[in-house]
Amino acid sequence: MSGATVPADISGHMLDLDEDEDLEVFSKNTSLADGNPMPNSPDSMVNQFRLDEENEEEQQGAINKDIFVTVDNPESHISAIETFITYRVVTRTTCSEFDSSEYEVRRRYQDFLWLKSRLEENYPTLIIHPLPEKFVMKSMVERFNDDFIETRRKALHRFLNRIAEHPILSCSHHFKVFLTEEELAPHRKLGPGFLSRMSDTMRAMANSVRGLRSKLEEFAVMQEYVDDFSNKMCSVDKVTHRIIKEHREYMDELKQYGPTYFQWAESEELLAEPLKGVGSCVERCSKETEEQIQHLSEFLVPTLHEYVLCADTLKAVMRRRDNIQAEFEAKNEALASRTTDKEMLQEEVDDLADRVEQANNALRGDWSRWRTSMRADLKSAFISTAAKNVDYYEKEGGDGHANDKTCDDIRPMVAVFRHTVQASEEGETHEPQRHDGLSQARPLGLDRAGHIHLPEETHDRVR
């Protein structure tokens, strides 16, 4: 066997096999073995998206949109054996393809999964915005947490609006059905059957074993970029969670120390004022740290995690493209060795050649579109975080303590964040371009070893 091995893209087919199962069902059994209810902590849920619906990108994108979708008004539905949530989906449109200008339907999470799987089936090499992860706990003990419901609602809202903004996906028949039809059950039955899905799965596995004879350099470079992007996003996501964890531990300690100084001041008359001052400082630091944690959790973490999921989506898209090419190469080899029925096989080869070309062109166009969106999202998240860090460290330093060593240690970090925000707002870039067009960026303010590096003018301001 020659060529690179293509991993089979089986996830989409396996998802369909379970599509009759409600992926948001909680057991009605409301007790654990010890009889105590399990806390439904939002911090333990991997799909906690806190997405800002009012960001600049959506406002600019609205200028060219003719489909406007809102996901709101979540409702709990309780039966004898299950509890699930439905969301109201309101659509306003000026498209002539729609019979009305406004629609209102209710959808549950598995309906969104159905839409995503149908879009992936019909547009295998388009980059579809990820959904929040499935949240399945068969022995869950309490009703859905309000915070979980709200963050999922925002994620689903973002998912539908990304589709509505897409020039191709927004024209999909399945998207129109999802937005307009009261009941999806009849349309779900029209999908591929069990045997068809198994056949597609086996074909994908065969293509992965066979591998590719050749791969265009642009897609090889693209694959390298995706792998590198995935590794870096996972690393940044993990580091961010570790920072939040350390900040939270620091905040908990401050909350314990603050009252201690006030109690100490009651028994030390001569030191009462200094001790109260220290206690007030500790309380202020605790409050600012709590706000910092909240900002990171609401703005940076959701964006990073979203693009961790996007990286997985990109990998799946690349696998599907490779599988299409592998199938074309296999048919082409069979045609070369065939002595009979060559005309019928030639038609299949021609059809597959057209399919490969369409898949390549679709991915080329969507790749550029996705990268533009990704850059805007990450830039917004990092600038917001940098600005908050400037505010946090300045408040932590405190007024009237300009000569304090702590402030001296903080100022270089503040200068880095200020320079980052200023450079980003002025459009300054620090990205050496590669010959393949894929930039290889490193964080502004850091050298190649990862150490803080301040521009000369910043050093002057710090001094």
N, C-alpha and C positions, 0 to 999 in steps of 0.2 A: 504494500500500500504506500502510495506517495502522497505528498502534499500535507497540509496542516489538517489536523483532526477537528471536525466541527462538532461541538457539543450539541446534543439534541435539545430542542426547545419543546419540552413536554409539558411545561407548567400550564400553558393555556388550555390544553386538552384535558389535563387532569382536573383543572378547575371546573370545566363543564360537567365532568362526571358527578360532581357534588353540588350542582347548582340548584337542586331541589331542596337542599338542606339550608335552613335559615342560619346564616353565619353570624347572626346577632342575637341568638336565642340564649336566654339564661334559664337555668333550672328553677322551678318553683320551690325546691327544697331550700329553706332559708336558715339552715343551721349546719354547723360543722360537727366534726366528731366530738369536740369538747363543748358543744352547745353555744359557743360564742359566735356572733356574726363576724364575717370577714370584712374589714374596712375596705371600702371601694376607693382606694387612694388614687388620685389622678396621676401622681408621680410614678405609679407602677405600670401605667398604661403606655405601651410603646407608640400608640397612635395619637398621642396628645398633640394635636396641631392647634396652635393659637395664631391664626392667620389674619392679617390685617386686610380687610376688604376695601379699604379706602386708599390703597397705595397709588403712587403716581402712574405706574404702568397701566393699571386698569382704567384710570381716568383718561389717559392718552389713547388707549386701545378702544375706548368707547366711541371715539370719533368715527371710526371706520366700521363699527359693529352694527348689525341690523337684527341681532338676536340678543336679548337681555334676559338673563336667568337669575332668579333669586331662590335660594334654599332657606326656608325659615320654618317657624311654628312646629317644632318637633312635638309629637304626641306619643304617649305610651299606650300600647295595646296589650291587655292582659287577658289570657284565656286560662283554661283549666291546666294546661301543661306548659305554657310558655309566656314569656314577656318579650315584646320587641318594640322598636321605635320606628315610626314613619315620619317623614319630613314633607312639608308642603313645597312643591316646586312650581313657581310662578314664572311664566314665560311671556314676554312682550316682544313682538316682532313686527317688522315692516316687510318681511319677505313675501313675495307673491306666491311662493310654494305652499304657504300656510293658508288654511281656509279662514282663519280668524286672526285678529291681532293680539289676542291675549288668551292664555290657557292656564289652568290651575289643576294640578294632579297631586296625589300623595304617593311617595315612593319609600321603600325600605332599603336597607343597605345592600341586600342581595340583588335588588334591581339595578343599582349602580354597577355592581359586578357584572351583571348580564350585559349592560351597555358596553362596558370596557372590553369584555371578551368578544362581542360582536364587532366592535371597531377594530380590534387586533386581528380578527379573522379576515375582515374585508380590506384592511390597510396594513399589511404585515410589516412594512418598513417605514411607517410614519411613527413619530415619537408622541405617544399619548401620555398626557399628564397622569402621574400615579395617584391612586386612591390611598387613603390611610389603610394601614394593615387591618386584616381581619382580627376581630376581638372575640374569641370563643372561650368561654369558661363554662363547661357543662354543669359544674357544681357551684356556680356563683350563688351568693347568698342574699344579696340585696338588689333592689331595683337599680336601674341605671343611674349613675352619678350625674348630677346636673352639669358639672364641669366637663365630664366626658361627652355628654350630649352636645354641649355648645361647641366644643372644639372639633368634634366630628362634623357638626353642621357646617362650620366654616370651611373645613377641608372639602366637603362635598360641594359646597358652593363654588369653591375655587376650581375644582375638577370640571364642573359643567361649564363655567365661564371660559376656561382655557379651551374647551372644545368649541364653544360658541365663537371664540376669536379665531379659530383655525380656518383657513380658507377652504380646506377640503373636508375635514371632519364635520364642520358645521352643516355641510350639505348632505350628510349621511341620512339614509332612510331610517336607520335604527335610532339615530339621535332624534329625528322628528317624531318617531313613534314614542320614544321615551318621554318626550315633552308634552305630547298631545293626547295620547290614549289613556283612558281611565284605567283599563285593565291590561296588564302585560302578558297574562297567562296565555292567551291564544297565540301571541307572537313568539313567546318562548318555545312553544311546541313546534314552531316552524323551523327551528334551528337544526343543525346536523344531528343525526341520531347517534346512538351509542356505537354502532358498528363503524359509522363514518369517522367518528372521532378516534376510535382505536386504529383505524386504517391510517389516518393522518399521523398518529403517534408512532406507529411502526415505520412509516416512511421516513419520518424525521430521525428515528434511531438508525435506520439503514444509512441515511445520508451522513450522519455523524461518524459512523464507522468507516464509511468509504473515504471521507475527507475531500478536500478541494485539490484539484490539479494545479490550479493557479489562482491568485487573488490579486486584484488590482491594487497598486501601491497606495492609492488614496484611501482605500478601505482598510488596508493594513495599518496605515498611519492613524486612521480614525479609531481602530480597535485599540491601538497602543494608547491613544489619548484617553479613551473610555476607561481602560484598566487603571491608568495613572490617576485619572480624575476620581474614580471610585475609591482607590486607596487613600487619597488625600482627604476626600470628604469624610470617609469613615474615621480617619485619624483626628481631623478637626472636630468632628461630632463627639468623639470620645473625650478629647481634651476639654471641650466645652462643658460636658457633663461633669467631668472631674473638677473643673474650676467651680462650678455651681455647688458641688458637694462640699468642697473645701470652704467656700464662702458661707454655706449654710452652717457648717460646724463652727466656723469663726463667729457667726452671728449668735449661735446658741450660747457660746462661751461669753460673749459680751453681755447677753441678757442676764446671765448669772452673775457677772462681775459688777454690773451697774448698781443693783440694790445693796451689794456688799459694802461699797464705798459710802453710801448714804447711812447705812447702819453703823459703820465705823465712825463716821463724823459725829454721831450722837454721843459717843463715849469719849471723844477727844476734842475738848473745847478749843485748844490752841491750834489744832489742825483741821478744825471743822470746815472752814472755807476752802482750803486747798483740796480736801477730800471730796467735798461736794462738787468742786469744779471738775475733778477727775471723774466723778460719777456722772456728771452731766455730759462730759466729753465721750465717755463710754456709751451712754444712751444715744447720743447723736451718731456715733459710729455704727451702732447697732441698727438704727433706723435707716441710715444711708446704705448700709450693706444689704438690708432687706429689700430696699428699692432697687438696688443693683441686681440682686437675684431675680426679682420679678421681671425686670427689663430683659435680662438675658433669656429667661424662660419664655417670654412672650414674643420676642422679636428675633433673636439669633437662633435659638434651638430649633424652632419650627422650620426656618428656612434651611438650615443645615440638614435636618433630618429629611426634609422634602427632597433635597438633591442627593441624599444617600439612596432614597427610593428611585429617583430619576436615573441614577447610575445603573441600578438593576434593570430598569426599563430599557436603557440604551443597550445593555448587554443582550437582552432578549431580542431586541430589534436586529442587532448585528448577527445573532445566531439564525434568525429567520432569513435574513438576506443570504447568509452563507448556505443555508439549506436549499434555497431556491436555486442558487448557482450549482450546488452539488448535484441536484436532480437533473439540471440541464446537462451537465458534463456526463452523467451516467447514461442519459438517453443518447447523447451524441456518440459515445463510445459504442453503445449497442447498435446504432445505425451504421457505424463503420464496419461492424462485423456481421451485419445481417445480409443475407443473400436473397430473402423473399420478403414480401410485404413491406418493402422499403418506403413506398409512397405514404402509407398510413403512419409509419414511424417518423417520416420526414415532417409530416404535419405537426406531430407532437413536439418534435425538436424545434420547429419554427415557433410554435406557441410558447414553448419554454424560453426560447431566446428573447421573444418579446416581453415575457414576464420578468426575466432577469433585467432587461433594460429599463422597464418601468419601475422595478424595485430599486434599482440603482439611482435613477433620477429622483424618485420620491425621497429617498434617504438623503441625497445631496441637498435638495431644497430644504427639507425639514431640519437638517443638521445646522445649517446656517441660522435658521429661524430660532431653533432651540438655544444655540449659543448666545444669541443676542438677548433672549429672555433670561437665560441663566446669569449672564453678566450683570444685567440690571437688578435682578433679585439679590444676588450676593453683594453687589456694591451697596445697595440700599441697606441691607442688614449690617454690613461691616461699618458703614459710615454712622449709622444710628448707634451701634455699640461703641464706636470710638468716641462719639460725642457724649454719650452717657458716662463713659470712663473718665473723660476730662472733667465732667461735673462731679463725679464721685470722688476722684482723687483730690480735687481742689477743696471739696467740702471736708474730706477726711483730714487734709492738712490743716484746715481751720484758719480763720482770720486772727491776726495778732500773734502768729507763731512762725513768722517768716524765717527766723534764725534756727528753728528747731531742726534737728538732724533728720527727723522723719519727713519733713517737708522737702529737705534737700534731696532725699532719696526719691521722693515722689515726682519732683519737677521734671526730671528727664523723661519719665513715662508720660506725663501730661504733654510734654513737648512733642513726643512721638505721635500721640493721638491727635494733637492739634494739627501737626504737619500732615498727617494722613487725611484728615477731613478737608483741610485747605487744598491739598493737592488734588483730591478726588473731585471737589467742587469746581476747581479750575480746569479739570480735564487732564491733569498731569498723569502720565502713564509711565510705569517702570517695568515694561514687559519686553524683553528681547524677543524679536520675531524669529521663528524658525522658517526654514526654507519651505516647509510643507504648509505654511499658513496657520498652523496651530501654535498659539503663543505658549511660552513656557515662563509663567509669571512666578515671581517670588514676592513675599510680603514687603510692602514699603516700610522702610525703617529697620529692616533686618539684613545682615550680610549673608553670604552663602553658608556660613557656619551656623546661622540662626541667632547670632548675637545682635543686640541693639546697635543700630548704626544711624546716627543723627547727621543730617546735612550740616555744613559749616554754619549757615545762618541760624540753624536751630541751636547749635552749640553756643553761638554768641548770645542768643536770647536767654538761654539757660544761665550762662555766666552773669 
